[in-house]
Amino acid sequence: MLRTHVESGKVTFGINHEIRDFVHDRKKDLDLVLCTPAAGEAPRKNRLSLETMAERYAIALVPAEREVLAELPTLNSSAVGGLLMALEAKACMTAHQRALPRLYDELNSSHATVHGASDQAIAAGFFMANIAERYLSPDLNKKNRATDPEWSSDPQPRYAALAVEKVRQLPRRSRTGDVGYDALAISVVRCVNDGTPVELFEKEPAPQPGDIFHYASMIDRLGHIYSTRFKDL
């Protein structure tokens, strides 16, 4: 259903879009939104698409992923008209225990803002936890990273497990009118941030296949909800 709507130009996207909660008159920037184009928007030359955005920001894709992206219908950016779906993405790379209260509050406010703007809109969340025992923090290494790096150390896998468990506590909903995320995924990575490859960590505490927080489960759920909720778009 979403593919058909993208092909017909009914659905576009926006990044870092400010959403205003109509109920409480508060606003929040969301990482990615799917939307209908704003009324009266004139066609723009060199309009950013999902594919050109991947090129602009040098998103690292393996050849198979590039082929999949190229085969998808062109999803263009636009000024946001009607809000259909909003994704909030957060990561916790180090000092997990200290970051948890702020992390939870930021994620919890996102679904509330989305549904305050439109209860029909789909609120999706994605969280990534780092399970590396050592991490080269950009904040602590702004000057002497190459010659005198300052490493952050975290007791793993305990800290990553704490972060995963905290995000699992976020409210979720199975129907409109309720409070919470419509879909939510958690991934765990091993990222030292020293130039070595980032590894996807697939053992526990990462959600396992079939878990409602597994990435594939989130994608399946989003597809089903979209097809049900916006079939008459």
Protein Blocks (a to p, Z undefined) as FASTA:
>chain_A
ZZmmmmnopaccdehiacddfklopacddfbdcddddehiacdehiacfklmmmmnopac
dfklmmmmmmpccddddddfbdfbdcdddddfbhklmmmmmmmmmmmmmmmmmmmmomkb
ccdddddddfbfbdcdfklmmmlmmmmccddddddfklmmmmmmmmmmpccdfbehiacd
fbdcddddddehnopacdddfbdfbdcehiakbmklmmmmmmmmmmmmmmmZZ
